[in-house]
């Protein structure tokens, strides 16, 4: 199943944490059929690799996220 993920940063809290997140995010996509702006979102976002790096996003900024299921 494909999906679209949209994250909107509403407030930066700690830029250093966001930099750690950006530096590690690509490695979490290995093994998931991710293209820019489209992904098998639930498998990836719930993966251990992503959750480990996502802590930096959560510490670095306030975000709102939206996952929308794609069409088959």
N, C-alpha and C positions, 0 to 999 in steps of 0.2 A: 504494500500500500504506500502511495506517495503522500506527502503532506508539505505544506508551506509553513515555515516558522518565521514569525516577525517578533523581534525584540526591540523595544523602545527604551532607551536610557532616559530617565527623567531627572536624575541627579547623580553627579559624580561625588563619591565619598572619599575614595582613595585611589588616585591614578596609578600608584605602584601596583596595587592589586589587579587593576584592569590590564596593566602591561603584562603581568604574569599570566593572566587569562588568555590574552591575545597570543602570547608566545607558545602556549600549550594547546590551543584549541584544535589545530590541524591534526595533531597526533591522535585525538579522540575519534576522528572520522574514519580511521583505517578500519576496514571490515564492514563498513556501512555504505550503501549505494547513495552517497550524497553528492549532489550537484549544487552549484551556487543557487541559493534561494529555494531548493527543493530537496527533500530528504525522506527517508523512512524514519520519521521524527521520533516516534515513541521508543523504538529500539535504541536509537542513538542517544536520545536525551536521558534515558534511564540507564544507559550503560555505566559500568563502574569507571571507565576511563573518563567519560564526560563529567560525571558527578564529582570526580576527584579534582578536575580543573575548574569546574563551575563554582567552587567555593570562593575562588578569587573574584569572579564576576559578582557574586553576592556580597562579598566584603568591599568591593570597589565601587559599587553604584546601586542606586535604586532603579529597578527595571520593571517593565510590564511586558509580558509575553503572550503571544497568541499562536496557537497551532491549529491549522485548518486542514482537514483531510482533502487530498487531491482526488481527481477523477481517475478511474481505471482506464 
